[in-house]
């Protein structure tokens, strides 16, 4: 095995892909495990990805638990709000596009925060300026400046939660 292939081989990634393959197939059989391992090898060697920069990443577990419980509550609240906007017999709500800074240090944490925000109904991140750590956010319901400020406070709270959980500041 040449040096480049040795650096690409990641056994945990291979096992994870094989597990996902078995999940997609709906059952764990020897044939599915073997096929999953072959698919995993194909993915690892034809689509090489860099290692994730998690060397100095620490997790504050209590802050993570508090954040996840709050995030789930917000998920249900936002889902009902967006559903009511979609089903009401009125005109479409006013929307807004705003810029929001993200003061996290790691691109991995910035990506995680982006995913968590985009999973919440009511807004989505349309652009990420990685160099300046700035999001461009499309808000679905922004009828007043107060509503926009409320959404910006939610973004700042998400940012602070990511800092508390992963950066410990």
C-alpha positions in Angstrom: 0.0 0.0 0.0 1.5 3.3 -1.0 1.8 6.2 1.4 -1.2 8.2 0.1 -3.5 5.2 0.5 -2.2 4.5 4.0 -3.1 8.1 5.0 -6.5 7.8 3.5 -7.5 4.6 5.2 -9.7 5.3 8.2 -11.2 2.2 9.8 -13.9 4.0 11.7 -15.0 5.8 8.6 -15.1 2.5 6.7 -17.2 0.9 9.5 -19.6 3.9 9.6 -20.2 3.8 5.8 -20.8 0.0 6.1 -23.3 0.6 8.9 -25.1 3.3 6.9 -25.2 1.0 3.9 -26.8 -1.7 6.0 -29.3 0.9 7.2 -30.1 1.9 3.7 -30.6 -1.8 2.7 -32.9 -2.3 5.7 -31.2 -5.3 7.2 -27.8 -6.5 8.4 -26.7 -9.5 6.4 -23.3 -10.8 5.5 -23.9 -9.7 1.9 -24.9 -6.2 3.0 -21.9 -5.8 5.3 -19.5 -6.9 2.6 -21.2 -4.6 0.1 -21.1 -1.8 2.6 -17.4 -2.4 3.2 -16.8 -2.3 -0.6 -18.8 0.9 -1.0 -16.9 2.4 1.9 -13.5 1.5 0.4 -14.7 3.0 -2.9 -15.8 6.2 -1.1 -12.6 6.5 0.9 -10.2 6.0 -2.0 -12.1 7.8 -4.7 -13.4 10.7 -2.7 -10.7 11.6 -0.2 -11.7 14.1 2.4 -9.4 15.9 4.8 -9.4 14.9 8.5 -11.7 17.0 10.6 -9.9 19.6 12.7 -11.1 18.3 16.1 -7.7 18.0 17.8 -8.3 20.7 20.4 -12.1 20.5 20.6 -13.6 20.0 24.0 -17.2 19.6 24.9 -18.9 21.1 27.9 -21.5 18.3 28.4 -23.8 20.2 30.7 -24.0 23.2 28.4 -24.6 20.8 25.5 -27.5 19.1 27.3 -29.1 22.5 28.2 -28.6 23.7 24.6 -30.2 20.6 23.1 -33.2 20.7 25.3 -33.7 24.4 24.5 -33.1 23.8 20.8 -35.7 21.0 20.7 -38.3 23.3 22.4 -37.5 26.0 19.8 -37.8 23.5 17.0 -41.4 22.6 17.9 -42.3 26.3 18.5 -40.8 27.4 15.2 -42.5 24.5 13.4 -45.9 25.5 14.6 -45.3 29.1 13.8 -44.2 28.4 10.2 -47.1 26.0 9.8 -49.6 28.7 11.0 -48.0 31.1 8.5 -48.4 28.6 5.7 -52.0 27.7 6.5 -53.5 31.1 7.4 -55.8 32.7 4.8 -53.8 36.0 4.6 -51.2 37.5 2.4 -47.7 36.2 2.5 -45.6 37.4 5.4 -42.9 40.1 5.0 -39.4 38.6 4.7 -36.0 40.0 5.4 -32.4 39.3 4.6 -30.0 40.2 7.4 -26.3 39.8 8.1 -25.3 38.2 11.4 -21.7 37.8 12.8 -20.6 34.5 14.2 -17.6 34.8 16.6 -16.8 31.1 16.8 -13.1 30.2 16.2 -13.4 26.9 14.4 -14.9 26.3 10.9 -16.2 23.0 12.3 -18.2 24.8 14.9 -19.3 27.4 12.4 -20.6 24.5 10.2 -22.4 22.9 13.1 -24.0 26.2 14.1 -25.1 26.6 10.4 -26.7 23.2 10.3 -28.5 23.7 13.6 -29.9 27.0 12.5 -31.0 25.7 9.1 -32.8 22.8 10.7 -35.1 25.3 12.5 -38.0 26.5 10.5 -38.4 30.2 10.0 -35.1 31.2 8.5 -32.2 29.9 6.5 -28.6 30.8 6.0 -28.1 31.8 2.3 -24.4 32.7 2.5 -21.5 32.2 4.8 -18.5 34.5 4.7 -15.9 32.3 6.3 -13.1 34.8 6.3 -15.2 37.4 8.2 -17.4 34.8 10.1 -20.6 36.4 8.8 -23.9 34.8 7.9 -26.4 36.1 5.5 -29.8 35.0 6.8 -33.2 34.9 5.0 -36.0 35.4 7.6 -39.4 34.1 6.6 -41.5 36.3 9.0 -40.0 39.7 9.6 -43.0 42.2 9.7 -41.3 44.7 12.1 -37.9 45.8 13.2 -38.6 44.2 16.5 -39.2 40.8 14.9 -35.9 41.1 13.0 -34.1 42.0 16.3 -35.7 39.0 18.0 -34.3 36.7 15.3 -30.9 38.3 15.6 -31.0 37.7 19.4 -31.8 34.1 18.6 -28.7 33.9 16.4 -26.6 35.5 19.0 -27.9 33.0 21.6 -27.0 30.2 19.2 -23.5 31.7 18.7 -23.0 32.0 22.5 -24.2 28.4 23.1 -21.7 27.1 20.5 -18.9 29.1 22.3 -20.0 27.9 25.7 -20.2 24.2 24.6 -17.1 23.9 22.4 -14.8 26.8 23.2 -15.4 27.3 26.9 -15.2 31.1 27.0 
